[in-house]
Amino acid sequence: MKKNIWLKPVLSRVTLFSLALLLTGAYYGDGGKRHNLQKATALNSYLIDINNLVLPVNNRGILADQNIGNISGGIYDSLVVLFSGGFFLSGESNGADWANGVMSASRIEDYREGPVGSNQNDPRNRLYILSSQDRAFSESWQNWKEAVALGADYYDGNGDNRYDPVDLNGDGKWNPDEDRPDLIGDLTVWCVYNDGVPKNLRRFNNINPQGIEIHQSVFGFASRGTIGNMLFVRYRLINRGTVAERIDSVYFSAVTDPDIGDYTDDLVGCDTLLSAGFAYNRTPDGQYGVNAPAFLNDFFQGPVVYIPGETFIDADGNGLFDLGETPLTEAYNVRGFYKGIDTIPGAKNLPLTSFTQYISSHPTIGDPSFYHELINYQKGGRYRDGTPIDPCRWFFSNGPSDSANCGTWDPKFMYSGDPLTYSGWLNTSPVDQRMMLNTGPFVLRANEPVDIVVGYVVGRSSLSSIESLREVKKNDIVAQYLFDLNFPTPPQPPDVAVDVRTGDGFIDLTWNTADFINFRAVDTILDIDRRVQGFYITGYRTNNRAQETGGIVNAKLLGSYGVKNQIHTIFQKQSNGAITTYFERPAEQFLLDTLIYGNPAEGRIRVRITEDPFTGIPLVKGKEYYFSVTSFTLNHRVIKNRATNTYGPEGDYIDDRNIAIDEFDNAIVRVVYGTDMYSPAADIGQGKRAAGFAGTGGVKFLTVDNSGLTGDSYTVEFKGDTATLPYSASYSLKNNRTGAYLITGSKSYNFDTTNYAGKVTEGFILKVKDVAPTVSTDAQQTYTPAANKWFVDLNLLTASLGAVYSGRDIAGVGGSATLGNRQSTITKANHLRAIEVRFGQPGKAYRYMNGFVGTSALSRRNSFKYAAGLNGTDVLPSRGGAMGQFGVGFVDVPFQVWVKDSVYGEERQLAVGFVEKSANLPGGNPDGNWFPGTDVTQSLEAIIVFDANYDASGSQIEYTGGVFGSDSAWADIRGYQFPASATTVTDEQKRIAASPLFNAMYVISLSALTATSTFTAGDVFRVPVGTYPYTDADSYTFSTKQGGALTDAEQKDLFNKVNVYPNPLFAYNPATSYDRTLSPDDPYVTFTNLPADVTIRIYTVSGALIRTLTEADKTDGPSSPFLRWDLKNESRRRVASGMYMAIVSSPGFGEKILKLGIVQPMKQITR
């Protein structure tokens, strides 16, 4: 049921009472537009502010003309559209005519609060407010008992003919077999009043009270759309029979004083097809501007009448519809969604029977001063004094100018033409108008209620004032449609079906989410687009939803989940203007991806409770814990982005009318911790690494369905994907018994064990940790001994100083800037190894010359040719200039580079190379000796570490190139191609040669501290791997437990732990301190670890059997491992204090003998 739960600082709309000011004053004359300043209090007035039409009301029948705070009048678009509203009633009692009513603008107020004969000062004679935001069975539902005692309707769910709003099944929400108040729409304001104002205080001071009682319900829908442009008023007329058993010739009028902005420029009219009267402006209004709104009243339901020959065949001629007579028509009494529609055969609902205009303080058609003047107005077609109206001579209309048609106009329906087409009888004199919608005659028999429903409807066009009339009629048609359908309500999301399991140290609450994520209730008329936005999980100390019990916190928010969409934090604007936070977007792991959680096969949430929510101590075996899951929806039609004031952009949203959020409670879940002891909920299953090198990887599994568990062993295998960037690996799941692959080639990594969503495979969800390869950082690359470090500090991020990975497949690594950020297309992250540069150990390196080859300076600058391939032209002063060791490509270097990787268990020397730069270019020193100088980014003498074993002969053709018959192709670290004549070169060597940097693993750039700084023999520069990725060598294994149940041996072991507690019992069981249903004066002991089939025989120490208990005595059913003994014998009398012996026996497990001591409390005898 919709409500505002305690978790958030949400204010009930009832707090709008606080806006009521204690105002006193008097009435002003008819000609002035002054509001009624009678005292307004929280008991007798209320501001209806749930949609576009804001309407003050009181408990004596006055609508609009009531000061509440700084608001008076009916407000639409921030301006007054209605000065005052009410009703007139007339009839004939015992042969005498009478009339009365409530119309403050005409100084007619003949009704006072309360039922006929009651004390008007009785505090029960107040307004009763119901809101769809009220929690089921909450205070407003309980307060409705007073309203029912005064005559208000209610839904009698259990059919016992009394109103008792009780949650019969304890599920925390309303069910059809439970009572509920007469809430219609989103807000209902109900009161009762009667015509008991003494005649000397009336405007018609010769009319006595007639014993008329009216039950008034004002209701509407919280919306800014079409349905938000209307309110409904139900008048239930009751003749209490104190004056006449039957009142004849009754007429009822819905009367209003519309003031559309400026009150002197209004026009009125009626629509007989709609049974409506309306007020409008034909021209721009001084307050509203060029497009003033229009206002309309409508009889949605007229009084029920029986008319012989029209509504039924009066076979016996007595004028009554008797049993067995033939109905010709049906009448209806619409009573709201929960009460339904009454069908009344042989009758009909009267429509509008006349429409009357009168004008404030006018001498001939002004406010009625005597009761007979009012009756004349109600019957229609008459002046105040009863003179018939002739439309052709009616000064305030177009009648005098339309002699051709005016004679056809029915004077009872004033201004029944169409102002939009300017046809028919029209009001042409804008003035301060009053209008009366009349219906009758009908009969009021003693204590037989007659219901009449009046609509208050507004509409506004963006084009012009006259077009607003078209809009208000459209809105009225919608209103009548809703009324005729008995105010249908959109569907609600389903109940949250929580599955509860207990395990070793935890309680699991699990529910499926697809029906919620996919839920959407759309109603364009009601302006609703309701979607589930999230869930709340609440823990309770006791089995009720009270926030506190006995001054102790009873409810605690344990967590929340939110749908992952454009909506972040949700704010609400309260009735006092305060902005409160309703919902803060949770952390990423608690956001629900609609693609996953909307999938019935994958969408589920599991909440694991591992400690007492209120004490923080571990869960106690056998103790009861209480939880609930609440879903809530957002109406997306009425929320908007707080920053942009529009709907759609991502960010924080606001519900500025406090109408967008609906919450749906579900039953409190009672959990006895340890209940599933013999078939416990599985803890997180752990996979074991069987092979491979990804040390940070991991595999786990979550049991979802015990019945699906096979007990088989499984292997998770990985396969590196070197074809995509960045590097990744897929995994497959194999059942080792069957050899079947259950998952193949998946890259869906999720290692969050709190995330219970996903595909279920043979009873479990596989959880595989994603491992992205990473390289070492500055701090991880080390030089030993550190005191010998001869180069400047490493700076991989901005200067590429250090060892930079050369491949393209690790995110965030862009290649070494020293060599132009070139990256190898051959090197892959699964070949990444830890290396070390061993200085002082002589080796050989491939030598590449920059700035020598090419006819232009630009081409030479971009050339990195293997040194053995240079010719005499290349070293001319106009080209590259002189170089040391001309023609030598494989030269001595004072270091060796080795793989030394403890993870892979490898130690091997690697092939290396370096670059030398022409002396014609800045920083160049092509002397044939490796030394980077003080700025390696200028000298370019970086060490290139190839992913290939060292070849002391220097004959690795991919790194050198060479001459092939008449063709030659010398290596260039930009990548190069072998000629067709290179028939001895393998395809793999060609592939490597074509790649920038060939198959280099690292480029190591070091800048010396000074020009003379150098290493010391034996120094080592180490480059570890940051994170090793999954490769084809990695695999994990695990096994499940068939059916999830304990093995026979485990069950036997559990039976051997059968025990009883507290033991000894000293007059008091601590469990009664948290179980409100138990009295400390009635302690008990609990046997635990019991199997399903068990017998407990309890003996005295002398061997007398005093009590036999079986699984039938278990509080929570035979499968429960707990059984309470109430310390009574077979005769249900308390046993004496002392020592006892219990023999616990179970087929298949044997017997267990327990001793227990009992000290009974002193029983208090009530006298």
Secondary structure, DSSP 8 states (H G I E B T S, - for coil): -----TTS----GGGGGGG----------TTS---------TTTEEEE-SSSEEEEEETTS-BS---BTTB-SEEETTEEEEEEEEEEEEEEETTEEEEEEEEGGGTEE--EESSTTS-TT-TTSS-EEEETTS-TTSHHHHHHHHHHHTT--EE-TT-SSS-----TT-SSS--TTS-EE---TTEEEEEEEES-S-GGGSSSTT-----EEEEEEEEE---SSGGGGEEEEEEEEEE-SSS-SEEEEEEEEEEEEE--SSTTSBEEEEETTTTEEEEE-SS-BTTTBTT--EEEEEEEE--EE--BTTTB--TTSSSS--TT--BS-EEEEE--TTT-EEEEET-EE----EEEEEETT-TTTSS--SHHHHHHHHH-SB-TTS-B--GGG-TTBSGGG-TTTGGGS-TTBTT-SBTTTTBSS-B---BSEEEEEEEEEEEEEBT--EEEEEEEEEE--SS-HHHHHHHHHHHHHHHHHHHHTT------------EEEEETTEEEEEEE-HHHHT-EEEETTTTEEEEEEEEEEEEESSSS--SEETTEE-EEEEEEEEE-SSEEEEEEE-TTS-EEEEE----GGGEE-HHHHTSTTT-EEEEEE-B-TTT--B--TT-EEEEEEEEEEEETTS-EETTTSSSSSSEEEEETTS-SEEEE----EEEETTTTTTS-----EE-EEEE-S-TT--EEEEE--GGG----EEEEEEEEE-SSSS-EEEEEEEETTT--EEEEEE---B--TT---S--BTTEEEEE-----EE--TTTSEEESGGG--B---BTTTT-BEEEE-BS-STT---BGGGTTB-BSS--GGG---EEEEEEEEEEEEEEEES-SSSSHHHHHT-EEEGGG--GGGGSTTTT---TTTT--EEEEEEEEEEEETTTTEEEEEEEEEEEE-TTSTT---SSS----S-HHHH---EEEEEEE--TT---HHHHEEEETTEEEE-BTT-----TT-TTS-HHHHHHHTSTTTTEEEEEE--BSSTT----TT-EEEE-EEE----TT-EEEEE--GGG---HHHHHHHHTT-EEESSSEES--GGGGT-TTS-TTS--EEEES--SS-EEEEEETT--EEEEEEGGG-TT-TT-S-EEE-SB-TTS-B--SEEEEEEEEETTTEEEEEEEEEE--------
